[in-house]
């Protein structure tokens, strides 16, 4: 709903999705969870490693490089990279 607020009225979206508009606004006011904060920090580290290695490293190598910083799982690194459109360059 948040992504479409500029195109549609919140009231109409809430009605179509069968949710309350007050629930939507309560969701917007909710602070970020610890997991979301950790994911943001990890994503910044992933981007730094990716940029440092000229976009060549994929998720396994980035995971290995981040092992010293708290050892995130390769699945978590993969998920965050995929969600944010970060892909390694592939040789032709």
N, C-alpha and C positions, 0 to 999 in steps of 0.2 A: 504494500500500500504506500509505503514511504516513497518509493521510486516513482510512483504515478501521481503524487499529490499535485503536481503542476498541471497535469492533463485532466484529472477527474476530481470531482468533489469527494471529500472524505465520507460524507454521509451516504452517497450512492455506492461507493466501494464497500463500505461496511455492510450495507444492506445486501449487496450481491454476494459477498463473502460470508454473510451471516455471522458477523462479529459486531460487538458494540463499538461505537466511535469513542466512548470514554476509555475502553480497554486499549484502543490504539494509542490514544494520547498518553495513557499511563505507561505504555510500552516506550514511548518516545522519551519520557522523563526518567526512566529507569537508568541508573548508572551502569557503566560497562562492567561485565563480570571479570573476575580474576583471569579466567581462561582467555577472554577476548583481549585483555591487556597483555598477557603472555604471548598470544598469537601475534599481536602488533609488534612487540619487541623482537620476536623471532623472525618475523617477516622483514624487519629492517636489517637484521643480521644476514638473512638469506640474500637480500638485495645487495648488500655490501660485498659478500663473497662472490656473488654472480658478476657484479661489475668489476671487481678486482681481477677476475679471471676471464674478462672479455666476453662473457656470455657463453663460454664453452662448457662449463661445468653443469651437469644435470643434477638431479636430486641425490643420487648416491654419493657423488664426490662432495657436494655441498654438505650433506649429512656428516661425512667423515671429517670435513674441515670444522664443523661446529661441535664435534664430540667434546672438545675441551670446554665449551661454554654451557655445559649442562646436559649434554647428550640427548637431543631430541630424537625421536624415532624417525626412520626413513619415511614411514607412512605419513607422519605429520608434516614433514618437510615437503613431500610430494603433494599432499592435499593443499597446502598453502601456496605452493608454486602454481599448481593447476588453477586454483581459484583466482589468482592474480595475474594469470597469463604469462608466467615466467617460464620460458622454454630454452633448452640448450640449443646451440647452433649445431646443425648436423652437416657433415662434409658431404659434398655431392660426388 
